[in-house]
Amino acid sequence: MSDLSEISKNENGEGSMSRNAIKYLAMAAMFCNHFAYIFLKEGSTGQEVMVDIGYFTAITMCYFLVEGYHYTRSVKNYALRLLVFGILSQIPFMLALKQTNLNMMFSLLLCLGVVWVADHVKHKGEKMLWLCVLVICSLWTDWALLAPVFTMLFVNAYGDRKKVSLAYGKAVGLFFLLNVLSYRTDCGLESALIHSACACIGPAASGVVIQCVYNKADKTAHGWEKWFFYGFYPVHLLLLWMIQFAKV
């Protein structure tokens, strides 16, 4: 694990998009993903395109969580916010997406635990044990396994732009492989490879945005925006469920 207390001088700070601007983009991509799952015909081109666009969001949030760990004034408060909004989001998540696992806020809470363990637990054996526990716990959450693994990749790369590129490459490669294994059970290998390549567009686009247009020096933000990003998750799920309910 890298020393998380060191902040590299090589971080990109000359792009055109602020952190919050990218978060808005991620929220829009997530909405597309959830809308497609709920309202578009399964297996249709339109659904696949919108679902694949939505894959931009989870990996972007993992990256920003690692970064946010270093910026937050209180890790405990950060964890509490994720827990509270995870609880608030669970019923809308289950109603809208017909899921029984825990929602993405709980995934990010486990990911925050990954960063904390990497930063505070010094004994390698104990560190690996706790990281394995957190990864296993993610099996009951959205983006199981992938979210904590993405986070670990970004923890190891934090502060080094070249390492961040490599981390994104590994993350996209892992996502591609898991999608091939998933699609392979439903269709032939050639079709699985095509579908998996399309699915990787979102995570790959996240890497391009973070590396090429993210301006880390741009601190432009409004105080209400932090709460908007948290609140958007349960509210948009509730809205999508209400639309479903109204159509029944």
N, C-alpha and C positions, 0 to 999 in steps of 0.2 A: 504494500500500500504506500502511496505517496504521502509525504508530510503535508497535511492539509493546512498547516499554519503558514505555509509559504505561498505567497501570491506572485506569480510570474510577471515579469515585465513584458512578456511577449503576447499578452492578451490583446485580442483585436478590439480596438476602440474607435475605428474610423468608418464604420458602416453607416447606413442611412436609416436603420430602424432601431428604435429603443426596445428595451425589454418588454415594456407594456404593449407596444405595437405588435410585437411577435406573439404575445399572449392573446391579443385580440384575434390574430390570425389563427392561433391554435384553437380558440373557442369556436370560431366559425367552422373550422375543419371538423371539430368534434360534433357540432350540430349537424353537419352534413352526414357524418357517419351514422349517428343515431337516427336521423330522419330516414336515411336509406334503409336501415335495418327494420324500421317499423312500418314504413309506408310503401316502399317500392317492392316490386315483384322479386322474389328470391331467385338469384341466378341471372337476372337481367343485366344488360350492359350498364344501364344507368345506376343500378344498385351497386355494382362492383366498382364503378368509377368513384362514386361518392363515399363508399366504405373505404376504399384505398386512400382517398384524400384525407379521411379522418385519422389514418394511422400516423399522420404528422404530429398529432397532439401528445400522445403518451410519452414518446421519447423526448419531445421538447420539454415537457413538464419535469421529467427526470433530470434533464440537464439543468434546468432552472432551479430545481430543488437543491442540487449539489451546490450551485452558486449561491442560492439564497441562504443556505446553512451558514455561510461565512459572513453574510450581510445582516442576518437577523440579530436583534438585540437580546432575544431570549429564545433558545431552542425549545424550552419547555412550553412557552406560549405558542410557538410555531406548531409543536406537536398537538397542543390542546385545540388549536384552530382546526387542524386536519381531523382530529377526532370528532369535534362537535359537528363540523359540516359533513363528515362521513355518516354520523348518526342521522342528521337531518336529511341526507340524500338517500338513505337506504330504501325507504318505502317508495319514493318516486322512481328510484332505479329499478326496483323489483316490478313495479306496476308498468313502467314504460317499456322496459326491455325484456320483461318476462324472465329475469335472472334470479337465481337463488343464492348466488355467491355475494360477497361483499363488494361494494363499489370502489371506484378508483381512488377516492379520498383515503380509504383504508390502505390501498396499495401504496400511496405516497407516504402514509404514516410509517409503514414498514420500511420504505426507502429512506426516510429520514433516520430511522433506526440504523440502517446500513451505514449511512454517513457518520453517525455518532459513534458507532462501534469502530469504524475505520480510523476515526480521529482519536479515540480515547483508550481503546483496548490495545495494549502494547504487546502482550504475549501472543505469539503467532498462533499457537494451538487454540487458545481461548478465543482469539479473534475469529479464526476459521469456524469454530463451533457456533458462535453467536451468529455469524453470517449465514451458516447453513440453516440454523433455526429460523431466521428471518425469511430466507428463500422458501423454506418448506411452508411456513405460515402463509406465504403469498399464494399457495395453491387454492386457498379459499377466497381469493380476491380477484378482481378484474385485472387483466394483463398478468396472470399468474406466471411466475418464474421470470418473465421477460423484464418487468419493471425493476425488480431488485438487481437483476444482472446488468441491465443498462446502467443503473445507478452506480454499481461497482466499477464498471468501465469508466464512467465519468469521474468517479473519485480518484481512480488511478491516473487519470489524464489531467486533473484539475490544474489550471495555471499554465499549461503547456499547449500551445495551439496545434503543434504537430501531433502531439499525443491525443488531443481531442479529435482530430481528423481520423487517426487510427482507431480510436474508440468507436466513432461513428461507423467506420468500415466494418469493425467486428460486430457491432450491434445489427447493422443491416444484413451482414452475412448470416448471423444467427437467426434473424427473423425470416430470411429467405429459406434457410434449411428447414425450420420448423413448419413453414407454410408448405413446402414441398412434401414433407412427411404427412401433413394433414390432407392436402389435396390428393395425394397419391392413392388414398383409400377410396376416393370417389371418382377418379378419372385416371386416364393414362399418364405416363410420365411426362410426355411432351406438353400436354395440357396443364399438368401440375407446375411445370417449369414456367410456362407463360403466365399463369395466374399468380404464381409466387413473385415473379419479376414485377408484375403490376402492383402487387401488394407492397413492395419495397419502395415504391415511388414516394410515399408519404414520409417514412423515416429518412430516406436519402435527401428529400427536399429540406427536412429539418436540419440536416448537416450542412447543406449549402447555405441556408439562411443564417444559421449560427456562425458559420465560418466566414461568410462573405458579406453579409449586410447588417449583422448585429453590431450596434454601436454601444459598447459597454460604458462609454463615457457619458452617454446621454441619460441623465437622471430625471428628465422631464416626467412628472407624474403628479396625479392628484391623490389626496388622502383617501378619497372614497373608492378609488380604483382597486385597492387591495381587497376590499370587501365585495366589490362587484365580481371579481374573478372567483372568489369563494362562492358567492351566492348564485352565480350563473349556473353552476353545476346542478344543484337541486331544482332551481326554478325552471331551467329549460327541460329537464326530465319531466317535471310536473306538467308543464305546458304541453309536451308531446303526448303524455298520457291523457290529458283532458281532451285533446283533439281526437285521439283514438276513441275515447269514451263517447264523445259527441257523435262520432260516425257510426257507432254500433246501433 
